[in-house]
Amino acid sequence: MAGFPLAGVALLSAIGAAGYAARWVWRKARPAPRPVGDSLISTIEWFGDQEVGRIRGIARPLGDPLIAPLSGRTCVGYEVWVTEHDGDDTTELVREVRWQPFLLDDGTGRAVIDPSVAPVEYLVGIVTTESGAFDDPTAEERAVLARHGHAPTPGGDHRSLTYRERALEVGEMVSVRGHGLREVDPTPAAARLGRGAPPTRLRMVTIHGTPLAVSTIPADLND
């Protein structure tokens, strides 16, 4: 460095430090990837046939709604797990899963969310309760156990049980990412929307290695 002005050294150091800081800020400022992918939200009406993307809307039942067995919530699908704890050992006693096709409405059109083909990822909140020696199971918890051939008190001793339930409620805001297929809407409610006649609806499915992802977490409900 002999003969190189000290001012030049200081300038290069400052530029390097500024560049490093800029890269660090850019990395820190980038939004975290959304759990269902960072694709932007599309309106249902303008979601193209055979496209992969993400939509957002209100969950509506396609047929008769379901009732979540532990919480009694009116829903379009649910999962329930019951596990038994004996010291460090854990045994799954019950796994009850019911997900059925449902509608998503965003005000521009309707989409059928079809979870019939695996895999499907559900990012939906889980409610957890427990029963044991000092906490009797509720009537709903007893009913779940009985439906699967279990009793809460085998041999007169209270089991230490954990109950978990997740359900997608009717009227809940939900984000869905998947493969979109357009089909004729058998009950057209949006005949004057931009696509023109005949009115169509979207069907979101798992296909070509793109899994359907259904989410109610806040990060996935934002644009």
C-alpha positions as CSV (number, residue, x, y, z in Angstrom):
1,M,0.0,0.0,0.0
2,A,3.1,2.3,0.0
3,G,2.3,5.5,-1.7
4,F,-1.5,5.0,-1.7
5,P,-3.1,8.1,-0.1
6,L,-4.7,7.5,3.3
7,A,-7.8,9.3,2.1
8,G,-8.2,6.7,-0.7
9,V,-8.0,3.8,1.8
10,A,-10.6,5.5,4.0
11,L,-12.8,6.0,0.9
12,L,-12.6,2.4,-0.2
13,S,-13.3,1.2,3.4
14,A,-16.3,3.4,3.6
15,I,-17.7,2.2,0.2
16,G,-17.1,-1.5,1.2
17,A,-18.8,-1.0,4.6
18,A,-21.7,0.8,2.9
19,G,-22.1,-2.0,0.4
20,Y,-22.1,-4.6,3.1
21,A,-24.7,-2.7,5.2
22,A,-26.9,-2.3,2.1
23,R,-26.8,-6.0,1.5
24,W,-27.6,-6.7,5.1
25,V,-30.5,-4.3,5.2
26,W,-31.9,-5.7,2.0
27,R,-31.7,-9.3,3.3
28,K,-33.3,-8.3,6.6
29,A,-36.0,-6.2,5.0
30,R,-37.2,-8.9,2.6
31,P,-40.5,-10.4,3.7
32,A,-40.3,-13.9,5.0
33,P,-41.7,-16.5,2.6
34,R,-45.3,-17.3,3.1
35,P,-45.9,-20.9,4.3
36,V,-48.0,-21.7,1.2
37,G,-45.6,-20.0,-1.2
38,D,-45.0,-16.3,-2.0
39,S,-47.2,-16.2,-5.1
40,L,-49.4,-13.1,-5.2
41,I,-53.1,-13.4,-4.6
42,S,-55.3,-13.6,-7.7
43,T,-58.9,-12.9,-8.0
44,I,-61.0,-16.0,-8.7
45,E,-62.7,-14.6,-11.8
46,W,-59.4,-13.9,-13.6
47,F,-57.5,-17.0,-12.4
48,G,-56.5,-18.8,-15.6
49,D,-57.2,-22.4,-16.6
50,Q,-54.2,-24.7,-15.7
51,E,-52.5,-22.0,-13.8
52,V,-50.8,-22.4,-10.4
53,G,-51.4,-19.7,-7.9
54,R,-53.1,-18.4,-4.8
55,I,-56.6,-17.1,-4.1
56,R,-58.3,-15.8,-1.0
57,G,-61.9,-15.7,0.1
58,I,-64.7,-16.8,2.5
59,A,-65.2,-20.5,3.0
60,R,-68.7,-21.7,2.2
61,P,-70.1,-25.3,2.3
62,L,-70.6,-27.0,-1.0
63,G,-73.3,-29.3,0.6
64,D,-74.3,-29.8,4.2
65,P,-71.7,-28.4,6.6
66,L,-69.9,-30.5,9.1
67,I,-69.8,-30.1,12.9
68,A,-66.4,-30.2,14.6
69,P,-66.8,-32.9,17.2
70,L,-65.0,-31.3,20.2
71,S,-65.8,-27.6,19.8
72,G,-69.1,-27.8,18.0
73,R,-68.0,-25.4,15.3
74,T,-69.9,-25.4,12.0
75,C,-67.2,-26.2,9.5
76,V,-66.3,-27.5,6.0
77,G,-63.6,-29.9,7.4
78,Y,-61.8,-31.0,10.6
79,E,-59.2,-33.2,12.1
80,V,-59.2,-34.6,15.7
81,W,-56.4,-36.4,17.5
82,V,-56.5,-38.0,20.9
83,T,-53.3,-39.2,22.5
84,E,-52.7,-41.0,25.8
85,H,-49.8,-40.2,28.1
86,D,-48.3,-42.8,30.4
87,G,-45.0,-41.4,31.8
88,D,-42.8,-40.8,28.9
89,D,-44.8,-43.0,26.6
90,T,-47.4,-41.5,24.2
91,T,-50.0,-43.5,22.3
92,E,-52.4,-42.2,19.6
93,L,-55.8,-43.5,20.4
94,V,-57.9,-41.6,17.9
95,R,-57.4,-39.9,14.6
96,E,-60.6,-38.7,12.9
97,V,-60.3,-36.7,9.7
98,R,-63.1,-35.3,7.6
99,W,-62.3,-32.8,4.8
100,Q,-64.8,-32.3,2.0
101,P,-64.9,-30.1,-1.1
102,F,-66.0,-26.6,-0.2
103,L,-66.5,-23.2,-2.0
104,L,-64.4,-20.1,-1.8
105,D,-66.0,-16.8,-2.6
106,D,-64.0,-13.6,-3.1
107,G,-66.8,-11.4,-4.5
108,T,-65.5,-11.8,-8.1
109,G,-66.3,-15.5,-8.6
110,R,-66.4,-18.9,-6.9
111,A,-63.9,-21.6,-6.6
112,V,-64.3,-25.2,-5.5
113,I,-61.6,-26.3,-3.2
114,D,-61.2,-30.1,-3.8
115,P,-59.0,-31.9,-1.2
116,S,-59.8,-35.4,-2.5
117,V,-56.4,-35.9,-4.0
118,A,-53.4,-36.0,-1.6
119,P,-51.2,-34.4,-0.6
120,V,-53.0,-31.5,1.0
121,E,-51.4,-29.2,3.5
122,Y,-53.7,-27.5,6.1
123,L,-52.3,-24.5,8.0
124,V,-55.2,-24.1,10.3
125,G,-55.2,-23.3,14.1
126,I,-55.3,-26.2,16.5
127,V,-57.4,-26.2,19.7
128,T,-55.9,-28.3,22.5
129,T,-57.6,-29.6,25.7
130,E,-56.7,-32.3,28.3
131,S,-58.4,-34.7,30.7
132,G,-56.9,-36.8,33.5
133,A,-57.0,-37.6,37.2
134,F,-58.3,-34.1,38.2
135,D,-60.0,-33.1,35.0
136,D,-63.0,-35.2,33.8
137,P,-63.5,-35.4,30.0
138,T,-66.3,-33.3,28.6
139,A,-69.4,-34.9,27.0
140,E,-67.9,-34.1,23.6
141,E,-64.6,-35.7,24.5
142,R,-66.3,-38.8,25.8
143,A,-68.4,-39.1,22.6
144,V,-65.2,-39.0,20.4
145,L,-63.6,-41.7,22.5
146,A,-66.7,-43.9,22.5
147,R,-67.1,-43.5,18.7
148,H,-63.7,-45.1,18.3
149,G,-64.1,-47.8,21.0
150,H,-62.3,-46.2,23.9
151,A,-63.3,-45.3,27.4
152,P,-61.8,-42.4,29.4
153,T,-61.5,-44.5,32.6
154,P,-60.3,-48.1,31.8
155,G,-60.2,-50.2,35.0
156,G,-61.5,-47.3,37.0
157,D,-58.4,-45.1,36.5
158,H,-58.5,-41.8,34.7
159,R,-56.4,-41.8,31.6
160,S,-54.2,-38.8,30.9
161,L,-55.4,-37.7,27.5
162,T,-54.8,-34.8,25.2
163,Y,-57.4,-33.8,22.6
164,R,-56.5,-31.7,19.5
165,E,-58.8,-30.4,16.9
166,R,-58.4,-28.2,13.9
167,A,-61.4,-27.1,11.8
168,L,-62.0,-24.7,8.9
169,E,-65.1,-22.8,9.9
170,V,-67.9,-21.7,7.6
171,G,-67.5,-18.0,7.0
172,E,-63.8,-18.0,7.8
173,M,-61.3,-16.2,5.6
174,V,-58.9,-18.6,3.9
175,S,-56.0,-18.6,1.5
176,V,-55.6,-21.5,-1.0
177,R,-52.7,-22.3,-3.2
178,G,-52.9,-25.0,-5.9
179,H,-53.5,-25.9,-9.5
180,G,-56.6,-24.2,-11.0
181,L,-58.9,-25.8,-13.5
182,R,-61.8,-23.8,-15.0
183,E,-65.2,-25.5,-15.3
184,V,-68.8,-24.4,-16.2
185,D,-70.6,-23.1,-13.2
186,P,-73.7,-25.2,-12.8
187,T,-75.4,-22.5,-10.7
188,P,-74.0,-19.2,-12.2
189,A,-74.2,-16.3,-9.8
190,A,-71.9,-14.0,-11.8
191,A,-73.2,-13.9,-15.4
192,R,-72.0,-10.3,-16.0
193,L,-68.4,-10.7,-14.7
194,G,-65.5,-9.9,-17.0
195,R,-65.0,-13.4,-18.5
196,G,-68.4,-13.3,-20.2
197,A,-70.7,-16.2,-21.0
198,P,-70.8,-19.0,-20.1
199,P,-70.1,-18.2,-16.4
200,T,-67.3,-20.5,-15.0
201,R,-66.0,-21.3,-11.7
202,L,-62.5,-22.4,-10.6
203,R,-61.6,-25.8,-9.1
204,M,-58.4,-25.8,-7.1
205,V,-56.7,-29.2,-6.8
206,T,-53.4,-31.1,-6.2
207,I,-52.0,-32.0,-9.6
208,H,-48.7,-32.3,-11.4
209,G,-46.7,-32.3,-8.1
210,T,-48.3,-29.0,-6.9
211,P,-49.9,-29.8,-3.5
212,L,-53.0,-28.0,-2.5
213,A,-52.3,-25.7,0.6
214,V,-55.2,-24.3,2.7
215,S,-54.2,-21.7,5.2
216,T,-55.8,-19.3,7.7
217,I,-52.7,-17.9,9.2
218,P,-52.4,-14.1,8.9
219,A,-49.3,-14.0,6.7
220,D,-51.2,-15.9,4.0
221,L,-54.3,-13.7,4.1
222,N,-52.4,-10.6,3.2
223,D,-51.4,-9.5,-0.3
